[in-house]
Amino acid sequence: MEKLWYVVHTYSGYENKVKANLEKRVESMSMQDKIFRVVVPMEEELEIKDGKRKITKRKVFPGYVMVEMMMDDDSWYVVRNTPGVTGFVGSGSKPTPLRPNEVSVILRQMGIEDLRPKVDFQLGQSIRVVGGPFSGFIGVVEDINADRGKLKVLVSMFGRDTPVELDFGQAVEL
């Protein structure tokens, strides 16, 4: 059984309450191994009112909540019977999971998930810096942080090794 994202329909305006209720139910019914994340899709919006700039959060899909879960009778029951939930989105009685590309677009839009670059670097490898203030320098990879998309590189400057943090896109293999 694989974990997939499903969309749950809620009463309009109750999305955050449903999220909180569902998270409490998951904990109280020990369903953490089947229901993983509950997300209310939001995006930040710049609002200018009376000449003042203000960033507000706006629901991308009012009346809907996304749930990452492994679908079986027990997990379906827990989600379906959460107060405020009117049902799953899908044809007939069978919930339809979102496609992975749909999920990544929504999560990226929210800033939850970024495109993770493929890591071709290894510790101790020589690289050339191709972006930023150290462009053109040669360095040696000292640390790789794939989650943040960062490299720590030792660059030789003025006869000493200096640690520099780079994005993956700022370095190329030699």
trRosetta pair geometry for C-beta under 8 A, 3 or more apart (Angstrom, degrees):
i j d omega theta_ij theta_ji phi_ij phi_ji
1 70 4.7 78 137 -168 116 118
1 71 7.5 -150 -164 54 112 56
1 72 6.6 -26 -133 -53 156 110
2 70 6.8 -178 100 -115 18 89
3 36 6.0 33 -157 -6 146 137
3 68 5.8 44 164 168 111 89
3 69 6.3 -134 -145 139 84 10
3 70 5.0 -63 -89 -62 68 77
4 68 7.3 -155 108 -146 21 62
4 69 7.3 -33 61 67 58 53
4 70 7.7 96 15 -104 72 41
4 71 6.9 -30 47 -14 109 107
4 97 3.7 -21 147 -140 137 146
4 98 7.2 169 168 45 93 64
5 66 5.5 -4 -171 -175 110 108
5 67 7.0 150 -154 77 59 38
5 68 5.2 -33 -93 -93 73 71
5 97 6.1 108 66 -165 49 87
5 98 4.4 -32 89 40 106 114
5 103 4.7 135 19 -99 154 128
6 66 7.3 154 78 -156 38 59
6 67 5.2 -23 63 64 88 92
6 69 6.4 -42 15 41 114 105
6 71 6.9 99 -49 -74 140 116
6 79 7.8 70 84 151 135 170
6 88 5.9 -34 169 -145 124 113
6 89 7.4 169 177 46 76 82
6 90 7.8 -36 -150 -44 102 120
6 95 5.1 17 -145 160 131 134
6 96 7.7 139 -130 79 84 36
6 97 5.6 -68 -80 -108 73 63
6 98 7.0 -174 -95 -9 24 84
7 61 7.9 -53 -147 124 125 157
7 64 5.4 -13 -172 -166 106 117
7 65 7.4 146 -158 75 57 39
7 66 5.8 -34 -100 -100 65 66
7 67 7.8 161 -97 19 17 78
7 88 7.1 113 81 -165 55 66
7 89 4.1 -9 85 26 107 128
7 98 6.5 88 -33 -53 98 108
8 18 7.2 -163 108 155 128 141
8 64 6.9 143 73 -157 48 62
8 65 4.8 -24 62 65 102 90
8 66 7.6 173 16 -93 81 16
8 67 5.6 46 -19 -9 118 119
8 79 6.1 -127 -95 172 139 116
8 85 5.5 -45 174 -135 122 108
8 87 7.4 -174 -156 104 67 27
8 88 5.8 -48 -106 -104 63 57
8 89 7.2 -133 -82 -8 15 84
9 63 6.2 -1 -155 153 74 92
9 64 6.1 -35 -104 -100 51 72
9 85 7.3 102 76 -164 54 63
9 86 4.8 -58 105 65 100 100
9 87 5.3 3 47 63 111 71
9 88 7.2 151 7 -134 85 5
9 89 5.9 115 -41 -61 96 83
10 14 5.1 -136 154 82 116 98
10 15 5.5 147 66 -90 146 57
10 18 4.5 -101 -117 -34 144 159
10 63 5.9 -167 63 -165 69 49
10 64 6.8 168 17 -93 88 19
10 65 5.7 51 -21 -8 128 108
10 84 5.1 13 -154 149 103 93
10 85 5.8 -51 -99 -103 77 47
10 86 6.4 154 -119 4 21 89
11 14 4.2 46 71 15 94 133
11 18 7.9 159 35 -52 76 121
11 63 7.3 -91 143 -128 14 80
11 84 5.5 -98 20 -154 101 74
11 86 6.6 116 -54 -39 62 112
12 62 5.7 37 -140 155 95 104
12 63 4.5 -33 -89 -80 75 97
13 62 7.7 16 -52 -166 51 106
14 17 4.7 -61 -165 50 74 117
14 18 5.5 81 132 -30 90 98
14 84 4.3 -150 144 -150 137 124
15 18 5.8 -56 -149 35 27 111
15 19 6.5 31 152 -22 63 105
15 40 4.5 108 148 -128 118 123
15 59 6.3 128 27 -120 161 139
15 62 7.2 -119 -36 -147 135 50
15 63 7.1 -107 -65 -76 105 11
15 64 7.2 9 -110 65 117 29
15 65 5.4 162 -151 -68 84 97
16 19 5.4 -47 -148 32 35 117
16 20 6.4 34 153 -16 65 104
16 40 5.8 -43 -78 -35 63 164
17 20 5.8 -54 -149 38 32 109
17 21 6.1 32 153 -18 66 109
17 83 7.9 -64 139 104 106 99
17 84 5.6 160 101 -74 105 164
18 21 5.6 -54 -142 40 30 112
18 22 6.0 29 159 -20 66 109
18 65 5.4 -142 99 -24 126 154
18 82 6.3 95 -156 124 80 122
18 83 7.5 -146 -107 93 68 59
18 84 4.1 -135 -82 102 93 131
18 85 5.9 117 -143 -62 123 76
19 22 6.1 -58 -145 37 23 108
19 23 6.4 23 157 -18 61 108
19 38 4.9 161 -142 130 78 120
19 39 7.6 54 -119 -107 124 5
19 40 5.3 -78 -51 -38 141 106
19 65 5.8 -167 -70 -137 84 136
20 23 5.9 -56 -147 36 28 110
20 24 6.5 28 154 -18 63 106
21 24 5.8 -59 -153 36 30 110
21 25 6.3 28 152 -18 66 108
21 82 5.1 134 118 -176 113 103
21 83 5.3 -116 -159 54 161 90
21 84 6.3 138 30 23 151 122
22 25 5.6 -54 -145 37 33 112
22 26 6.3 39 154 -25 66 103
22 35 7.5 -123 166 163 102 146
22 38 5.1 142 91 -101 129 158
22 65 7.5 163 3 129 151 152
22 67 7.1 -100 165 -103 155 123
22 78 7.8 100 -148 141 79 93
22 79 6.4 28 -133 -121 119 69
22 82 4.7 -1 -85 -130 79 162
22 85 7.6 83 -73 -52 113 126
23 26 5.7 -48 -147 30 31 114
23 27 6.7 28 154 -14 61 106
23 38 5.7 -126 -62 31 89 137
24 27 5.9 -61 -154 39 31 108
24 28 6.0 19 156 -12 69 113
25 28 5.9 -59 -136 44 30 104
25 29 5.7 4 170 3 68 117
25 31 7.5 2 126 25 76 130
25 78 5.6 159 138 -173 121 97
25 82 5.6 -128 3 -103 157 99
26 29 6.6 -69 -136 51 17 92
26 31 4.6 -99 -146 66 67 102
26 32 6.1 99 156 -73 102 58
26 35 4.7 -120 -117 82 122 125
26 38 7.8 -162 -19 -29 143 123
26 78 6.8 95 -87 157 61 142
27 30 7.6 19 -178 -74 28 39
27 32 7.1 45 -97 -58 53 103
29 78 5.7 -164 76 -114 156 124
30 33 7.9 9 157 9 75 97
31 34 5.0 -63 -174 52 84 103
31 35 4.8 30 128 19 112 107
31 74 7.1 -169 -114 136 112 106
31 75 6.2 138 -165 -106 126 78
31 78 5.4 -30 -55 -53 168 175
32 35 7.1 -69 -109 63 24 70
32 36 7.6 73 -169 -102 57 50
34 69 5.9 33 149 -162 69 90
34 70 4.8 -96 -146 52 72 97
34 72 6.8 -82 -145 30 136 105
34 74 6.7 80 67 92 175 107
34 75 4.2 -136 143 -77 128 124
35 38 7.6 19 165 -54 106 96
35 67 6.5 -34 -150 -178 99 111
35 68 7.6 123 -165 85 51 55
35 69 4.4 -13 -110 -107 63 110
35 70 7.9 -113 -62 29 43 66
35 75 5.5 162 -55 -144 94 107
35 78 6.6 -112 -31 91 147 138
35 79 6.9 164 -107 -61 137 103
36 68 4.5 -51 65 99 106 105
36 69 6.3 -174 11 -84 77 49
37 66 7.9 2 110 110 94 91
37 67 7.3 173 89 -153 54 43
37 68 4.2 32 45 30 90 118
38 65 6.3 4 -173 167 91 118
38 66 7.4 158 -158 86 43 54
38 67 5.4 -6 -107 -107 73 77
38 68 7.8 -131 -63 22 37 72
39 65 7.0 157 78 -170 42 71
39 66 4.5 -17 64 64 97 103
39 67 7.8 -175 24 -75 70 34
39 68 7.7 49 -3 -17 107 96
39 107 7.6 -31 -174 -98 172 86
39 110 7.5 167 -177 53 127 177
39 112 7.2 -42 -127 -55 140 168
40 59 6.6 -59 163 -120 102 98
40 65 5.6 -41 -92 -115 69 84
40 66 7.8 177 -84 21 20 78
41 59 6.8 84 85 -164 69 64
41 60 4.1 -67 129 46 109 117
41 61 5.2 48 59 20 128 97
41 64 7.2 -1 24 93 111 101
41 66 6.3 71 -42 -10 97 118
41 106 5.4 -62 -117 -173 128 114
41 109 7.7 31 -164 83 104 117
41 110 6.2 -121 -145 -65 64 127
42 57 4.6 11 176 -179 130 109
42 58 6.6 146 -157 71 75 33
42 59 5.9 -49 -100 -99 73 44
42 60 6.3 -161 -101 -15 15 88
42 110 6.0 82 62 -125 62 105
43 57 7.2 155 77 -152 25 65
43 58 5.9 -28 63 61 76 86
43 60 5.4 80 -11 -70 104 102
43 109 5.8 -48 -93 151 116 99
43 110 6.4 -106 -84 -96 65 59
44 55 5.3 -2 -173 -177 112 108
44 56 7.3 149 -155 78 61 32
44 57 5.9 -43 -97 -96 58 63
44 58 7.8 122 -130 15 12 80
44 111 7.9 19 -5 -12 113 133
45 55 7.1 150 73 -157 38 59
45 56 5.3 -28 63 67 92 83
45 57 7.4 136 14 -118 84 15
45 58 4.8 31 -11 -7 131 123
46 53 6.3 -24 -167 -161 100 97
46 54 7.6 138 -160 74 52 39
46 55 5.9 -33 -99 -99 59 70
47 53 7.5 137 76 -160 47 47
47 54 4.8 -32 69 71 97 91
47 55 7.3 157 17 -101 81 18
47 56 5.2 24 -8 2 129 116
48 51 7.1 0 180 -127 95 15
48 52 7.0 167 -152 77 58 35
48 53 5.6 -24 -99 -98 80 61
48 54 7.5 159 -90 21 30 74
49 52 6.0 -28 70 59 66 87
49 54 6.4 -22 24 17 103 124
59 62 4.7 98 102 -80 133 69
60 106 7.1 173 92 -144 159 93
60 109 7.0 81 -94 115 154 137
60 110 7.7 -98 -19 -71 138 96
61 64 4.1 -33 125 50 117 124
64 89 7.2 7 -128 -39 116 134
65 85 8.0 -81 41 -102 126 92
66 98 7.3 -19 -135 -11 113 145
66 103 7.6 139 -166 -124 145 88
66 106 7.1 134 -50 120 159 151
67 79 6.0 114 145 -122 177 138
69 75 5.1 165 173 171 128 139
69 79 7.0 -112 -19 -48 170 139
70 75 6.2 143 78 -12 63 163
71 75 6.1 -130 -125 79 32 123
71 76 6.2 54 -158 -62 79 96
71 95 6.5 -156 -123 65 142 122
71 97 7.4 -127 -22 -64 136 108
72 75 5.4 82 46 19 71 99
72 76 6.7 -132 92 -8 29 96
73 76 5.7 -59 -144 38 25 114
73 77 6.2 29 157 -24 63 108
74 77 5.8 -56 -151 32 28 112
74 78 6.6 27 154 -19 64 104
75 78 5.7 -49 -148 33 35 112
75 79 6.5 26 158 -11 67 106
76 79 6.3 -64 -151 42 27 103
76 80 5.7 21 159 -17 67 119
76 88 7.7 -53 -143 -36 90 140
76 95 7.2 -169 -120 -1 105 130
77 80 5.9 -59 -134 42 24 109
77 81 5.9 -2 173 3 63 118
78 81 6.8 -77 -144 48 16 93
78 82 7.0 37 153 -50 57 96
79 82 5.9 -39 -159 -5 34 117
79 85 6.4 168 160 -137 66 170
79 88 7.4 61 114 -72 127 101
80 85 6.2 -152 -151 114 27 135
80 87 6.9 19 -134 -120 88 50
80 88 7.0 -54 -90 -29 91 96
81 85 7.4 -9 22 60 4 124
82 85 4.6 70 67 -7 88 126
88 95 3.6 -52 147 -99 151 110
88 96 7.9 153 144 22 109 56
89 95 7.0 67 65 -144 44 81
89 96 6.6 -68 113 48 74 92
90 94 5.6 -108 140 102 135 54
90 95 4.2 171 -11 -141 150 31
90 96 3.6 157 -118 -4 93 80
91 94 6.6 -4 74 62 70 89
91 96 6.3 59 6 -44 78 124
98 102 4.6 -122 180 84 104 124
98 103 5.0 124 108 -57 128 90
98 106 8.0 -39 178 9 160 138
99 102 4.7 93 58 2 80 105
99 103 7.3 -152 91 -6 42 86
100 103 5.6 -56 -149 36 35 112
100 104 6.3 29 158 -17 69 106
101 104 5.9 -53 -143 38 33 108
101 105 6.5 37 156 -22 64 104
102 105 5.9 -55 -152 33 30 111
102 106 6.6 23 154 -14 64 108
103 106 6.0 -62 -151 39 30 107
103 107 6.1 20 158 -12 69 112
104 107 5.8 -56 -137 44 31 107
104 108 5.8 35 161 -22 66 109
104 113 6.1 -99 -139 103 68 134
104 115 7.7 71 175 -89 123 70
105 108 6.0 -57 -144 38 24 110
105 109 6.3 29 154 -24 61 108
106 109 5.7 -54 -150 32 29 114
106 110 6.6 20 153 -12 63 108
107 110 5.7 -60 -150 41 33 108
107 112 4.4 -83 -166 69 86 109
107 113 3.7 29 128 23 124 113
108 111 7.5 43 -177 -73 33 25
108 112 7.6 -91 -67 52 23 68
108 113 5.6 -65 -68 82 62 77
108 114 6.3 96 -124 -111 87 36
108 115 6.9 25 -109 -40 134 73
110 113 8.0 45 63 18 93 72
111 114 7.8 4 -154 -63 48 85
114 149 7.4 -76 103 -24 137 136
116 146 7.0 42 -167 166 113 90
116 149 7.1 -156 -142 -73 57 101
117 149 5.5 87 22 -129 110 108
117 168 4.6 -167 83 78 151 156
117 169 7.2 -153 -90 -51 161 83
119 144 6.3 90 -158 -178 137 134
119 146 5.2 -69 -47 -106 143 106
119 168 7.0 -108 -104 -118 69 134
120 173 6.7 -73 118 -44 116 125
121 125 5.8 -156 -162 56 72 141
121 127 6.9 -13 -121 -70 115 135
121 141 5.2 158 172 -99 118 160
121 144 5.8 171 91 -100 112 126
121 151 6.1 -18 98 -102 172 130
121 168 7.4 -146 -8 -131 126 88
121 171 7.1 35 -84 103 137 132
121 173 7.3 -167 -97 -78 70 90
122 125 4.6 102 62 -34 77 122
122 141 6.7 137 88 71 35 145
122 144 7.9 -53 -127 -37 20 144
123 141 5.7 -130 -124 108 33 102
123 142 7.1 34 -144 -156 84 18
123 143 7.4 23 -108 -89 99 28
123 144 6.8 -112 -65 -10 77 107
124 140 6.3 -17 -151 -177 34 106
124 141 6.5 -37 21 66 20 85
125 140 7.1 159 78 -153 31 63
125 141 4.8 16 51 19 82 121
125 173 6.8 -49 163 -126 128 88
125 174 7.9 174 165 27 84 92
126 138 6.3 0 -173 -179 103 102
126 139 7.3 162 -151 87 59 32
126 140 5.7 -36 -95 -96 60 70
126 141 8.0 -132 -71 -4 14 81
126 173 7.9 83 86 -162 62 58
126 174 4.6 -30 107 23 101 137
127 138 7.3 164 85 -156 40 57
127 139 5.7 -22 62 66 87 81
127 140 7.5 147 17 -104 79 21
127 141 6.1 73 -11 -48 121 93
127 151 7.6 11 30 144 165 162
127 153 6.3 -85 55 -123 122 136
127 171 4.4 17 162 -175 141 113
127 172 6.4 150 -163 72 88 32
127 173 6.1 -60 -111 -104 77 33
127 174 6.2 -156 -111 -24 22 89
128 136 7.5 -25 -175 -148 96 20
128 137 7.5 163 -156 87 57 39
128 138 5.7 -33 -101 -102 67 67
128 139 7.9 140 -105 21 21 73
128 171 7.0 149 74 -154 40 64
128 172 5.4 -21 59 62 92 87
128 173 8.0 14 16 101 83 12
128 174 5.7 112 -28 -80 93 86
129 132 6.8 -73 176 58 115 100
129 134 4.5 -24 132 111 167 95
129 135 5.6 -131 120 -107 94 30
129 136 6.6 -30 74 35 90 29
129 137 4.7 17 27 57 124 84
129 138 7.6 -140 3 -77 82 19
129 139 6.3 53 -40 2 102 117
129 153 7.2 170 -73 92 104 159
129 155 6.9 -4 -28 -99 137 132
129 164 7.5 -16 -92 104 143 148
129 166 6.5 -139 -123 -99 98 149
129 170 6.1 -3 -156 151 77 91
129 171 5.9 -38 -105 -98 51 74
130 135 6.1 30 -170 -135 19 87
130 170 6.1 -173 60 -171 68 44
130 171 6.6 155 15 -104 88 18
130 172 5.3 45 -23 -7 133 106
131 135 5.9 25 -101 -87 7 103
131 166 7.6 125 68 -155 91 106
131 167 7.4 -35 80 54 133 102
131 169 6.4 11 15 118 152 82
131 170 3.7 -106 58 -122 103 81
131 171 8.0 -90 29 -38 89 44
132 135 6.0 159 63 -45 49 84
132 166 6.7 -147 20 -122 150 89
132 170 5.2 15 -3 -143 115 139
134 137 4.6 -51 173 20 91 132
134 139 7.8 27 150 -37 138 132
134 155 5.7 -84 -163 -105 139 172
134 164 5.5 20 -28 -161 165 164
134 166 7.6 -93 57 -82 127 115
135 170 7.9 -103 -86 -165 77 93
137 155 4.7 30 148 -153 141 124
137 156 7.6 -179 -167 49 106 62
137 157 7.5 -29 -127 -70 139 93
137 164 7.9 83 85 17 147 162
138 155 7.4 142 81 -135 36 76
138 156 7.3 -4 75 27 83 102
138 174 7.0 40 -138 -76 105 138
139 153 3.8 70 128 162 143 114
139 154 5.6 164 -164 76 94 41
139 155 4.1 -52 -89 -83 114 70
139 156 7.5 -179 -101 -3 64 67
139 164 6.7 -100 -105 43 161 117
139 171 7.7 -75 56 -122 113 122
140 153 6.6 150 67 -160 32 73
140 154 5.0 -15 55 54 90 99
141 144 6.5 19 178 -59 122 93
141 151 5.7 -70 -128 -165 95 117
141 152 7.6 97 -162 74 57 53
141 153 5.8 -41 -97 -102 46 79
141 171 8.0 112 -81 160 100 160
142 152 4.8 -64 70 104 100 96
142 153 6.4 162 8 -111 89 21
142 154 5.3 86 -44 -26 123 95
142 163 6.6 -67 40 -120 154 99
143 151 7.1 152 82 -165 59 48
143 152 3.8 24 46 36 103 116
144 150 8.0 162 -159 92 40 54
144 151 5.9 -14 -107 -111 63 73
144 152 7.9 -122 -57 22 31 74
145 148 4.5 4 124 40 119 105
145 149 7.4 -31 98 30 81 19
145 150 4.5 4 58 61 111 93
145 151 7.5 -159 25 -76 74 28
145 152 7.7 66 -11 -20 102 91
146 149 7.1 28 -166 -77 34 42
149 167 5.8 12 129 -152 101 80
149 168 5.0 -85 -174 -6 82 109
150 165 5.6 -7 -172 -172 120 99
150 166 6.8 146 -157 77 67 39
150 167 6.3 -52 -101 -103 61 43
150 168 7.4 -101 -78 -39 17 71
151 165 7.2 158 80 -155 46 51
151 166 4.9 -18 60 63 97 93
151 167 7.7 41 15 134 85 6
151 168 6.5 110 -24 -90 104 54
151 171 5.8 -37 41 10 153 152
152 163 5.7 -7 -177 -165 101 105
152 164 7.4 153 -158 74 54 37
152 165 5.6 -28 -100 -97 68 70
152 166 8.0 159 -95 20 21 74
153 163 7.3 141 74 -153 36 54
153 164 5.2 -31 67 65 88 90
153 165 7.8 151 19 -99 76 20
153 166 5.7 7 4 6 123 120
153 171 6.7 164 -59 -95 149 143
154 161 4.2 -1 -177 -171 114 114
154 162 7.0 139 -156 61 60 31
154 163 5.9 -35 -95 -90 66 58
154 164 7.7 143 -107 16 17 80
155 161 7.2 134 64 -154 29 60
155 162 5.4 -35 66 64 82 88
155 163 8.0 127 17 -120 77 11
155 164 5.0 14 0 0 121 130
156 159 7.3 4 -177 -122 94 11
156 160 7.2 169 -147 86 63 20
156 161 5.9 -39 -92 -92 63 59
156 162 7.6 136 -114 14 14 81
157 160 6.7 -31 69 64 63 69
157 162 4.8 -16 29 4 115 132
166 170 4.2 -131 -170 78 107 123
166 171 5.2 94 119 -35 148 110
167 170 4.9 96 56 -5 76 105
168 171 6.8 -83 -163 43 34 95
